[in-house]
Amino acid sequence: MGKFALVNNPETQRAALKLAKGCYQRDILLGNEAISGSTLRGKAKNYGSRYRRSAEAVIARCQSAGLDVDICIMDHGRRTVCFD
């Protein structure tokens, strides 16, 4: 688990990973990438808004599938993926 995810239910996270379309969305759900795009490097930084939309899309897809996945606000305003 990365520092950008809070996993209370590993079963929910495993189900959510099946809905990810690509490496970036999988890394969002694993907590290896920040939802805000602040962890992007190189040329990817220029496309931060598209990466943010991708992160929001995978979370919306999980919620549509009935999974208890949400974006939680942690200390210092850090947005984190939460699996309940």
Long-range contacts (C-beta under 8 A, 24 or more apart in sequence): 1-30, 1-31, 2-27, 2-30, 2-31, 2-32, 2-33, 3-31, 4-28, 4-31, 4-32, 4-33, 4-34, 4-35, 4-39, 4-78, 4-80, 4-81, 5-29, 5-30, 5-31, 5-80, 5-81, 5-82, 5-83, 6-31, 6-72, 6-74, 6-80, 6-81, 6-82, 6-83, 7-31, 7-83, 8-82, 8-83, 8-84, 9-68, 9-83, 9-84, 10-83, 12-67, 12-68, 12-69, 12-83, 12-84, 13-83, 15-62, 15-65, 15-67, 16-58, 16-62, 16-67, 16-69, 16-83, 19-58, 19-61, 19-62, 19-65, 19-67, 20-58, 21-58, 22-54, 24-51, 24-54, 24-55, 25-54, 25-55, 25-57, 25-58, 28-54, 28-55, 28-58, 28-59, 28-81, 29-58, 29-62, 29-81, 31-80, 31-81, 34-78, 34-79, 35-71, 35-79, 35-80, 35-81, 36-79
